[in-house]
Amino acid sequence: MARIPYSRFLLASFPKEKVGWWYIFFKPDMIREIELGRVHFGIRPRPAIRLTYEDKGERREVYLSFDDEFQRQMVLEDLLLDAQKEEVL
């Protein structure tokens, strides 16, 4: 789940149709790859996760960015824990 607020920076802004709450739904068994890195957007690089998952035979990627390393680590641990639970079932 992510929120894109309306904002303006100099002459640029997000298109109105992109502003709001966005959701992606997937189950742990759909995850194919998790890669840590940084997203370069704005004035500083942000800790990030690139998550590759498969939905109805189609591979998709989503980039999750975080304010700090601690937040990224918390989400990573949650993703890995869910993946382990799925393997046991």
Gaussian input, Z-matrix of N, CA and C with variables (Angstrom, degrees):
# hf/3-21g

backbone

0 1
 N
 C     1     B1
 C     2     B2     1     A1
 N     3     B3     2     A2     1     D1
 C     4     B4     3     A3     2     D2
 C     5     B5     4     A4     3     D3
 N     6     B6     5     A5     4     D4
 C     7     B7     6     A6     5     D5
 C     8     B8     7     A7     6     D6
 N     9     B9     8     A8     7     D7
 C    10    B10     9     A9     8     D8
 C    11    B11    10    A10     9     D9
 N    12    B12    11    A11    10    D10
 C    13    B13    12    A12    11    D11
 C    14    B14    13    A13    12    D12
 N    15    B15    14    A14    13    D13
 C    16    B16    15    A15    14    D14
 C    17    B17    16    A16    15    D15
 N    18    B18    17    A17    16    D16
 C    19    B19    18    A18    17    D17
 C    20    B20    19    A19    18    D18
 N    21    B21    20    A20    19    D19
 C    22    B22    21    A21    20    D20
 C    23    B23    22    A22    21    D21
 N    24    B24    23    A23    22    D22
 C    25    B25    24    A24    23    D23
 C    26    B26    25    A25    24    D24
 N    27    B27    26    A26    25    D25
 C    28    B28    27    A27    26    D26
 C    29    B29    28    A28    27    D27
 N    30    B30    29    A29    28    D28
 C    31    B31    30    A30    29    D29
 C    32    B32    31    A31    30    D30
 N    33    B33    32    A32    31    D31
 C    34    B34    33    A33    32    D32
 C    35    B35    34    A34    33    D33
 N    36    B36    35    A35    34    D34
 C    37    B37    36    A36    35    D35
 C    38    B38    37    A37    36    D36
 N    39    B39    38    A38    37    D37
 C    40    B40    39    A39    38    D38
 C    41    B41    40    A40    39    D39
 N    42    B42    41    A41    40    D40
 C    43    B43    42    A42    41    D41
 C    44    B44    43    A43    42    D42
 N    45    B45    44    A44    43    D43
 C    46    B46    45    A45    44    D44
 C    47    B47    46    A46    45    D45
 N    48    B48    47    A47    46    D46
 C    49    B49    48    A48    47    D47
 C    50    B50    49    A49    48    D48
 N    51    B51    50    A50    49    D49
 C    52    B52    51    A51    50    D50
 C    53    B53    52    A52    51    D51
 N    54    B54    53    A53    52    D52
 C    55    B55    54    A54    53    D53
 C    56    B56    55    A55    54    D54
 N    57    B57    56    A56    55    D55
 C    58    B58    57    A57    56    D56
 C    59    B59    58    A58    57    D57
 N    60    B60    59    A59    58    D58
 C    61    B61    60    A60    59    D59
 C    62    B62    61    A61    60    D60
 N    63    B63    62    A62    61    D61
 C    64    B64    63    A63    62    D62
 C    65    B65    64    A64    63    D63
 N    66    B66    65    A65    64    D64
 C    67    B67    66    A66    65    D65
 C    68    B68    67    A67    66    D66
 N    69    B69    68    A68    67    D67
 C    70    B70    69    A69    68    D68
 C    71    B71    70    A70    69    D69
 N    72    B72    71    A71    70    D70
 C    73    B73    72    A72    71    D71
 C    74    B74    73    A73    72    D72
 N    75    B75    74    A74    73    D73
 C    76    B76    75    A75    74    D74
 C    77    B77    76    A76    75    D75
 N    78    B78    77    A77    76    D76
 C    79    B79    78    A78    77    D77
 C    80    B80    79    A79    78    D78
 N    81    B81    80    A80    79    D79
 C    82    B82    81    A81    80    D80
 C    83    B83    82    A82    81    D81
 N    84    B84    83    A83    82    D82
 C    85    B85    84    A84    83    D83
 C    86    B86    85    A85    84    D84
 N    87    B87    86    A86    85    D85
 C    88    B88    87    A87    86    D86
 C    89    B89    88    A88    87    D87
 N    90    B90    89    A89    88    D88
 C    91    B91    90    A90    89    D89
 C    92    B92    91    A91    90    D90
 N    93    B93    92    A92    91    D91
 C    94    B94    93    A93    92    D92
 C    95    B95    94    A94    93    D93
 N    96    B96    95    A95    94    D94
 C    97    B97    96    A96    95    D95
 C    98    B98    97    A97    96    D96
 N    99    B99    98    A98    97    D97
 C   100   B100    99    A99    98    D98
 C   101   B101   100   A100    99    D99
 N   102   B102   101   A101   100   D100
 C   103   B103   102   A102   101   D101
 C   104   B104   103   A103   102   D102
 N   105   B105   104   A104   103   D103
 C   106   B106   105   A105   104   D104
 C   107   B107   106   A106   105   D105
 N   108   B108   107   A107   106   D106
 C   109   B109   108   A108   107   D107
 C   110   B110   109   A109   108   D108
 N   111   B111   110   A110   109   D109
 C   112   B112   111   A111   110   D110
 C   113   B113   112   A112   111   D111
 N   114   B114   113   A113   112   D112
 C   115   B115   114   A114   113   D113
 C   116   B116   115   A115   114   D114
 N   117   B117   116   A116   115   D115
 C   118   B118   117   A117   116   D116
 C   119   B119   118   A118   117   D117
 N   120   B120   119   A119   118   D118
 C   121   B121   120   A120   119   D119
 C   122   B122   121   A121   120   D120
 N   123   B123   122   A122   121   D121
 C   124   B124   123   A123   122   D122
 C   125   B125   124   A124   123   D123
 N   126   B126   125   A125   124   D124
 C   127   B127   126   A126   125   D125
 C   128   B128   127   A127   126   D126
 N   129   B129   128   A128   127   D127
 C   130   B130   129   A129   128   D128
 C   131   B131   130   A130   129   D129
 N   132   B132   131   A131   130   D130
 C   133   B133   132   A132   131   D131
 C   134   B134   133   A133   132   D132
 N   135   B135   134   A134   133   D133
 C   136   B136   135   A135   134   D134
 C   137   B137   136   A136   135   D135
 N   138   B138   137   A137   136   D136
 C   139   B139   138   A138   137   D137
 C   140   B140   139   A139   138   D138
 N   141   B141   140   A140   139   D139
 C   142   B142   141   A141   140   D140
 C   143   B143   142   A142   141   D141
 N   144   B144   143   A143   142   D142
 C   145   B145   144   A144   143   D143
 C   146   B146   145   A145   144   D144
 N   147   B147   146   A146   145   D145
 C   148   B148   147   A147   146   D146
 C   149   B149   148   A148   147   D147
 N   150   B150   149   A149   148   D148
 C   151   B151   150   A150   149   D149
 C   152   B152   151   A151   150   D150
 N   153   B153   152   A152   151   D151
 C   154   B154   153   A153   152   D152
 C   155   B155   154   A154   153   D153
 N   156   B156   155   A155   154   D154
 C   157   B157   156   A156   155   D155
 C   158   B158   157   A157   156   D156
 N   159   B159   158   A158   157   D157
 C   160   B160   159   A159   158   D158
 C   161   B161   160   A160   159   D159
 N   162   B162   161   A161   160   D160
 C   163   B163   162   A162   161   D161
 C   164   B164   163   A163   162   D162
 N   165   B165   164   A164   163   D163
 C   166   B166   165   A165   164   D164
 C   167   B167   166   A166   165   D165
 N   168   B168   167   A167   166   D166
 C   169   B169   168   A168   167   D167
 C   170   B170   169   A169   168   D168
 N   171   B171   170   A170   169   D169
 C   172   B172   171   A171   170   D170
 C   173   B173   172   A172   171   D171
 N   174   B174   173   A173   172   D172
 C   175   B175   174   A174   173   D173
 C   176   B176   175   A175   174   D174
 N   177   B177   176   A176   175   D175
 C   178   B178   177   A177   176   D176
 C   179   B179   178   A178   177   D177
 N   180   B180   179   A179   178   D178
 C   181   B181   180   A180   179   D179
 C   182   B182   181   A181   180   D180
 N   183   B183   182   A182   181   D181
 C   184   B184   183   A183   182   D182
 C   185   B185   184   A184   183   D183
 N   186   B186   185   A185   184   D184
 C   187   B187   186   A186   185   D185
 C   188   B188   187   A187   186   D186
 N   189   B189   188   A188   187   D187
 C   190   B190   189   A189   188   D188
 C   191   B191   190   A190   189   D189
 N   192   B192   191   A191   190   D190
 C   193   B193   192   A192   191   D191
 C   194   B194   193   A193   192   D192
 N   195   B195   194   A194   193   D193
 C   196   B196   195   A195   194   D194
 C   197   B197   196   A196   195   D195
 N   198   B198   197   A197   196   D196
 C   199   B199   198   A198   197   D197
 C   200   B200   199   A199   198   D198
 N   201   B201   200   A200   199   D199
 C   202   B202   201   A201   200   D200
 C   203   B203   202   A202   201   D201
 N   204   B204   203   A203   202   D202
 C   205   B205   204   A204   203   D203
 C   206   B206   205   A205   204   D204
 N   207   B207   206   A206   205   D205
 C   208   B208   207   A207   206   D206
 C   209   B209   208   A208   207   D207
 N   210   B210   209   A209   208   D208
 C   211   B211   210   A210   209   D209
 C   212   B212   211   A211   210   D210
 N   213   B213   212   A212   211   D211
 C   214   B214   213   A213   212   D212
 C   215   B215   214   A214   213   D213
 N   216   B216   215   A215   214   D214
 C   217   B217   216   A216   215   D215
 C   218   B218   217   A217   216   D216
 N   219   B219   218   A218   217   D217
 C   220   B220   219   A219   218   D218
 C   221   B221   220   A220   219   D219
 N   222   B222   221   A221   220   D220
 C   223   B223   222   A222   221   D221
 C   224   B224   223   A223   222   D222
 N   225   B225   224   A224   223   D223
 C   226   B226   225   A225   224   D224
 C   227   B227   226   A226   225   D225
 N   228   B228   227   A227   226   D226
 C   229   B229   228   A228   227   D227
 C   230   B230   229   A229   228   D228
 N   231   B231   230   A230   229   D229
 C   232   B232   231   A231   230   D230
 C   233   B233   232   A232   231   D231
 N   234   B234   233   A233   232   D232
 C   235   B235   234   A234   233   D233
 C   236   B236   235   A235   234   D234
 N   237   B237   236   A236   235   D235
 C   238   B238   237   A237   236   D236
 C   239   B239   238   A238   237   D237
 N   240   B240   239   A239   238   D238
 C   241   B241   240   A240   239   D239
 C   242   B242   241   A241   240   D240
 N   243   B243   242   A242   241   D241
 C   244   B244   243   A243   242   D242
 C   245   B245   244   A244   243   D243
 N   246   B246   245   A245   244   D244
 C   247   B247   246   A246   245   D245
 C   248   B248   247   A247   246   D246
 N   249   B249   248   A248   247   D247
 C   250   B250   249   A249   248   D248
 C   251   B251   250   A250   249   D249
 N   252   B252   251   A251   250   D250
 C   253   B253   252   A252   251   D251
 C   254   B254   253   A253   252   D252
 N   255   B255   254   A254   253   D253
 C   256   B256   255   A255   254   D254
 C   257   B257   256   A256   255   D255
 N   258   B258   257   A257   256   D256
 C   259   B259   258   A258   257   D257
 C   260   B260   259   A259   258   D258
 N   261   B261   260   A260   259   D259
 C   262   B262   261   A261   260   D260
 C   263   B263   262   A262   261   D261
 N   264   B264   263   A263   262   D262
 C   265   B265   264   A264   263   D263
 C   266   B266   265   A265   264   D264

   B1=1.4284
   B2=1.5230
   B3=1.2827
   B4=1.4671
   B5=1.5205
   B6=1.3153
   B7=1.4602
   B8=1.5243
   B9=1.3080
   B10=1.4592
   B11=1.5226
   B12=1.3353
   B13=1.4696
   B14=1.5246
   B15=1.3095
   B16=1.4603
   B17=1.5190
   B18=1.3117
   B19=1.4625
   B20=1.5154
   B21=1.2966
   B22=1.4619
   B23=1.5124
   B24=1.3110
   B25=1.4596
   B26=1.5142
   B27=1.3061
   B28=1.4644
   B29=1.5220
   B30=1.3209
   B31=1.4656
   B32=1.5229
   B33=1.3316
   B34=1.4575
   B35=1.5277
   B36=1.3238
   B37=1.4606
   B38=1.5270
   B39=1.3429
   B40=1.4601
   B41=1.5198
   B42=1.3315
   B43=1.4699
   B44=1.5295
   B45=1.3196
   B46=1.4616
   B47=1.5244
   B48=1.3363
   B49=1.4682
   B50=1.5258
   B51=1.3387
   B52=1.4707
   B53=1.5277
   B54=1.3261
   B55=1.4586
   B56=1.5279
   B57=1.3375
   B58=1.4627
   B59=1.5175
   B60=1.3307
   B61=1.4590
   B62=1.5197
   B63=1.3419
   B64=1.4639
   B65=1.5270
   B66=1.3203
   B67=1.4535
   B68=1.5224
   B69=1.3267
   B70=1.4653
   B71=1.5208
   B72=1.3142
   B73=1.4539
   B74=1.5193
   B75=1.3363
   B76=1.4474
   B77=1.5221
   B78=1.3331
   B79=1.4626
   B80=1.5223
   B81=1.3307
   B82=1.4742
   B83=1.5276
   B84=1.3331
   B85=1.4670
   B86=1.5315
   B87=1.3261
   B88=1.4623
   B89=1.5263
   B90=1.3355
   B91=1.4658
   B92=1.5226
   B93=1.3126
   B94=1.4688
   B95=1.5277
   B96=1.3351
   B97=1.4618
   B98=1.5291
   B99=1.3378
   B100=1.4624
   B101=1.5168
   B102=1.3142
   B103=1.4643
   B104=1.5286
   B105=1.3272
   B106=1.4657
   B107=1.5160
   B108=1.3126
   B109=1.4623
   B110=1.5123
   B111=1.3112
   B112=1.4614
   B113=1.5302
   B114=1.3276
   B115=1.4542
   B116=1.5242
   B117=1.3220
   B118=1.4617
   B119=1.5236
   B120=1.3269
   B121=1.4580
   B122=1.5145
   B123=1.2923
   B124=1.4593
   B125=1.5178
   B126=1.3383
   B127=1.4651
   B128=1.5207
   B129=1.3442
   B130=1.4607
   B131=1.5236
   B132=1.3387
   B133=1.4665
   B134=1.5345
   B135=1.3313
   B136=1.4645
   B137=1.5235
   B138=1.3465
   B139=1.4624
   B140=1.5311
   B141=1.3346
   B142=1.4660
   B143=1.5265
   B144=1.3131
   B145=1.4636
   B146=1.5148
   B147=1.3522
   B148=1.4720
   B149=1.5198
   B150=1.3061
   B151=1.4535
   B152=1.5234
   B153=1.3212
   B154=1.4618
   B155=1.5196
   B156=1.3216
   B157=1.4569
   B158=1.5268
   B159=1.3333
   B160=1.4618
   B161=1.5218
   B162=1.3142
   B163=1.4575
   B164=1.5192
   B165=1.3102
   B166=1.4691
   B167=1.5257
   B168=1.3323
   B169=1.4537
   B170=1.5183
   B171=1.3134
   B172=1.4666
   B173=1.5243
   B174=1.3401
   B175=1.4696
   B176=1.5278
   B177=1.3165
   B178=1.4614
   B179=1.5138
   B180=1.3213
   B181=1.4577
   B182=1.5189
   B183=1.3252
   B184=1.4517
   B185=1.5323
   B186=1.3152
   B187=1.4646
   B188=1.5212
   B189=1.3234
   B190=1.4559
   B191=1.5210
   B192=1.3190
   B193=1.4691
   B194=1.5211
   B195=1.3288
   B196=1.4529
   B197=1.5189
   B198=1.3319
   B199=1.4588
   B200=1.5199
   B201=1.3530
   B202=1.4681
   B203=1.5290
   B204=1.3280
   B205=1.4700
   B206=1.5304
   B207=1.3381
   B208=1.4627
   B209=1.5245
   B210=1.3227
   B211=1.4665
   B212=1.5314
   B213=1.3376
   B214=1.4722
   B215=1.5210
   B216=1.3302
   B217=1.4599
   B218=1.5297
   B219=1.3163
   B220=1.4667
   B221=1.5337
   B222=1.3240
   B223=1.4659
   B224=1.5345
   B225=1.3277
   B226=1.4639
   B227=1.5220
   B228=1.3294
   B229=1.4689
   B230=1.5241
   B231=1.3180
   B232=1.4595
   B233=1.5291
   B234=1.3247
   B235=1.4742
   B236=1.5285
   B237=1.3206
   B238=1.4623
   B239=1.5278
   B240=1.3220
   B241=1.4597
   B242=1.5234
   B243=1.3269
   B244=1.4689
   B245=1.5216
   B246=1.3218
   B247=1.4663
   B248=1.5258
   B249=1.3221
   B250=1.4754
   B251=1.5207
   B252=1.3176
   B253=1.4583
   B254=1.5183
   B255=1.3178
   B256=1.4662
   B257=1.5234
   B258=1.3313
   B259=1.4674
   B260=1.5245
   B261=1.3241
   B262=1.4626
   B263=1.5227
   B264=1.3275
   B265=1.4645
   B266=1.4789
   A1=107.65
   A2=116.90
   A3=121.44
   A4=109.26
   A5=114.66
   A6=120.34
   A7=108.73
   A8=115.86
   A9=121.45
   A10=107.15
   A11=116.50
   A12=118.85
   A13=110.62
   A14=115.36
   A15=118.93
   A16=107.76
   A17=116.57
   A18=120.26
   A19=109.17
   A20=114.74
   A21=121.51
   A22=107.55
   A23=115.31
   A24=121.23
   A25=106.73
   A26=116.13
   A27=122.07
   A28=108.11
   A29=118.02
   A30=120.43
   A31=113.04
   A32=117.27
   A33=120.68
   A34=111.30
   A35=115.65
   A36=121.51
   A37=107.80
   A38=116.16
   A39=120.07
   A40=108.76
   A41=118.15
   A42=119.81
   A43=109.60
   A44=117.97
   A45=121.69
   A46=112.56
   A47=118.15
   A48=120.29
   A49=112.75
   A50=118.12
   A51=122.01
   A52=112.19
   A53=118.16
   A54=122.57
   A55=109.14
   A56=115.81
   A57=120.34
   A58=111.30
   A59=115.82
   A60=122.32
   A61=109.88
   A62=116.05
   A63=123.07
   A64=108.56
   A65=116.01
   A66=121.82
   A67=110.65
   A68=115.54
   A69=121.89
   A70=106.18
   A71=116.80
   A72=121.58
   A73=109.34
   A74=115.61
   A75=121.02
   A76=108.59
   A77=115.54
   A78=121.69
   A79=108.60
   A80=117.19
   A81=119.83
   A82=113.86
   A83=117.69
   A84=118.87
   A85=112.86
   A86=117.92
   A87=121.68
   A88=111.89
   A89=117.58
   A90=121.52
   A91=109.92
   A92=116.11
   A93=121.99
   A94=112.32
   A95=117.22
   A96=119.94
   A97=109.69
   A98=114.96
   A99=121.87
   A100=107.09
   A101=116.85
   A102=121.22
   A103=109.60
   A104=115.03
   A105=120.68
   A106=109.92
   A107=116.23
   A108=120.80
   A109=110.35
   A110=115.18
   A111=121.73
   A112=108.73
   A113=114.99
   A114=121.58
   A115=106.42
   A116=115.91
   A117=121.41
   A118=108.24
   A119=115.46
   A120=122.40
   A121=106.13
   A122=117.48
   A123=119.68
   A124=110.98
   A125=115.45
   A126=119.00
   A127=113.61
   A128=118.16
   A129=119.24
   A130=110.11
   A131=116.95
   A132=119.75
   A133=110.36
   A134=115.91
   A135=121.26
   A136=109.68
   A137=117.79
   A138=119.93
   A139=108.93
   A140=116.06
   A141=118.90
   A142=111.46
   A143=114.03
   A144=123.54
   A145=107.09
   A146=115.24
   A147=119.44
   A148=106.15
   A149=115.56
   A150=121.93
   A151=108.16
   A152=116.03
   A153=121.09
   A154=107.50
   A155=116.15
   A156=120.16
   A157=108.92
   A158=114.81
   A159=120.26
   A160=108.99
   A161=115.55
   A162=121.89
   A163=108.77
   A164=116.24
   A165=122.75
   A166=111.57
   A167=115.82
   A168=121.89
   A169=115.25
   A170=117.77
   A171=121.63
   A172=110.15
   A173=115.93
   A174=120.64
   A175=109.17
   A176=114.93
   A177=121.51
   A178=108.95
   A179=116.10
   A180=121.66
   A181=109.19
   A182=114.27
   A183=120.38
   A184=106.93
   A185=115.50
   A186=121.63
   A187=108.07
   A188=115.00
   A189=121.32
   A190=107.79
   A191=117.87
   A192=119.89
   A193=109.47
   A194=115.17
   A195=121.59
   A196=110.28
   A197=115.72
   A198=120.74
   A199=112.38
   A200=116.23
   A201=118.89
   A202=110.49
   A203=115.18
   A204=122.01
   A205=111.50
   A206=117.20
   A207=120.89
   A208=110.83
   A209=117.59
   A210=121.02
   A211=110.57
   A212=116.14
   A213=119.47
   A214=110.52
   A215=116.70
   A216=120.93
   A217=111.28
   A218=117.43
   A219=121.12
   A220=111.17
   A221=116.92
   A222=120.59
   A223=110.18
   A224=117.12
   A225=120.72
   A226=110.71
   A227=117.45
   A228=120.69
   A229=111.40
   A230=117.45
   A231=121.35
   A232=110.95
   A233=116.86
   A234=120.53
   A235=111.09
   A236=116.94
   A237=120.84
   A238=111.34
   A239=117.74
   A240=121.24
   A241=110.64
   A242=117.38
   A243=120.76
   A244=111.01
   A245=116.88
   A246=120.57
   A247=110.38
   A248=118.49
   A249=121.63
   A250=110.92
   A251=117.62
   A252=121.24
   A253=110.34
   A254=116.68
   A255=121.40
   A256=110.93
   A257=117.62
   A258=121.28
   A259=111.57
   A260=117.24
   A261=122.08
   A262=110.85
   A263=116.59
   A264=120.35
   A265=108.80
   D1=134.89
   D2=179.41
   D3=-143.19
   D4=150.94
   D5=177.79
   D6=-118.98
   D7=128.07
   D8=174.58
   D9=-107.95
   D10=107.23
   D11=-179.54
   D12=-79.92
   D13=156.86
   D14=173.38
   D15=-73.38
   D16=130.16
   D17=176.74
   D18=-154.16
   D19=159.79
   D20=176.99
   D21=-128.22
   D22=138.78
   D23=174.10
   D24=-133.99
   D25=113.71
   D26=-173.91
   D27=55.61
   D28=-116.07
   D29=-179.12
   D30=-101.46
   D31=-0.26
   D32=-175.20
   D33=-100.30
   D34=149.94
   D35=173.54
   D36=-157.10
   D37=162.56
   D38=175.80
   D39=-73.57
   D40=143.34
   D41=173.27
   D42=-60.55
   D43=144.00
   D44=-176.29
   D45=-56.65
   D46=-33.67
   D47=-178.76
   D48=-71.62
   D49=-13.79
   D50=178.35
   D51=-93.80
   D52=-14.09
   D53=-178.10
   D54=-77.81
   D55=137.85
   D56=176.84
   D57=132.10
   D58=-161.72
   D59=-179.84
   D60=-94.13
   D61=136.30
   D62=179.35
   D63=-124.45
   D64=141.68
   D65=-176.29
   D66=-130.07
   D67=146.29
   D68=170.50
   D69=-132.12
   D70=128.29
   D71=180.00
   D72=-111.98
   D73=129.75
   D74=174.62
   D75=-154.07
   D76=157.58
   D77=177.11
   D78=-102.57
   D79=156.45
   D80=-178.64
   D81=-53.80
   D82=-36.13
   D83=-178.54
   D84=-71.61
   D85=-7.76
   D86=177.40
   D87=-86.05
   D88=-16.04
   D89=-176.73
   D90=-71.93
   D91=130.99
   D92=179.43
   D93=-111.26
   D94=-29.10
   D95=-177.08
   D96=-158.62
   D97=142.49
   D98=174.19
   D99=-128.21
   D100=123.37
   D101=-179.39
   D102=-128.25
   D103=131.19
   D104=177.42
   D105=-90.17
   D106=147.44
   D107=177.98
   D108=-175.23
   D109=-153.65
   D110=179.20
   D111=-133.78
   D112=145.46
   D113=174.29
   D114=-104.81
   D115=129.00
   D116=178.33
   D117=-100.80
   D118=97.10
   D119=-179.03
   D120=-151.42
   D121=125.38
   D122=-176.88
   D123=93.29
   D124=-153.41
   D125=-173.29
   D126=-87.32
   D127=-14.41
   D128=179.35
   D129=-146.81
   D130=151.18
   D131=175.68
   D132=-64.91
   D133=147.73
   D134=-179.60
   D135=-120.75
   D136=141.62
   D137=173.69
   D138=-57.76
   D139=142.22
   D140=-174.62
   D141=-148.06
   D142=163.41
   D143=172.17
   D144=-128.73
   D145=130.27
   D146=169.70
   D147=-100.46
   D148=118.84
   D149=-177.23
   D150=-110.75
   D151=121.05
   D152=175.83
   D153=-104.61
   D154=127.16
   D155=179.02
   D156=-135.68
   D157=163.23
   D158=-178.93
   D159=-116.19
   D160=126.62
   D161=-179.55
   D162=-126.97
   D163=114.03
   D164=179.72
   D165=53.65
   D166=44.52
   D167=177.36
   D168=80.84
   D169=-1.71
   D170=-179.71
   D171=-109.31
   D172=127.19
   D173=178.05
   D174=-80.04
   D175=134.67
   D176=179.96
   D177=-132.05
   D178=154.03
   D179=177.71
   D180=-124.56
   D181=143.72
   D182=173.89
   D183=-134.53
   D184=140.62
   D185=178.34
   D186=-108.67
   D187=124.03
   D188=178.03
   D189=-109.16
   D190=127.12
   D191=178.31
   D192=-116.38
   D193=153.32
   D194=-172.20
   D195=-133.67
   D196=156.96
   D197=178.18
   D198=-69.82
   D199=-30.53
   D200=-178.14
   D201=-153.57
   D202=171.80
   D203=-178.01
   D204=-64.06
   D205=-35.92
   D206=-179.22
   D207=-60.68
   D208=-46.15
   D209=179.08
   D210=-61.27
   D211=-43.88
   D212=179.56
   D213=-61.24
   D214=-43.05
   D215=-178.57
   D216=-63.47
   D217=-39.33
   D218=178.59
   D219=-61.86
   D220=-44.21
   D221=179.24
   D222=-67.96
   D223=-42.12
   D224=178.64
   D225=-59.03
   D226=-47.20
   D227=179.66
   D228=-61.18
   D229=-38.36
   D230=177.88
   D231=-65.32
   D232=-44.26
   D233=177.96
   D234=-61.40
   D235=-44.48
   D236=-178.94
   D237=-67.52
   D238=-38.66
   D239=177.89
   D240=-63.62
   D241=-44.98
   D242=178.08
   D243=-61.68
   D244=-39.20
   D245=179.58
   D246=-64.43
   D247=-39.03
   D248=178.37
   D249=-66.84
   D250=-41.45
   D251=178.11
   D252=-60.81
   D253=-40.90
   D254=-179.24
   D255=-63.69
   D256=-38.76
   D257=-179.97
   D258=-64.89
   D259=-34.46
   D260=-178.33
   D261=-70.42
   D262=-37.44
   D263=-179.51
   D264=-71.11

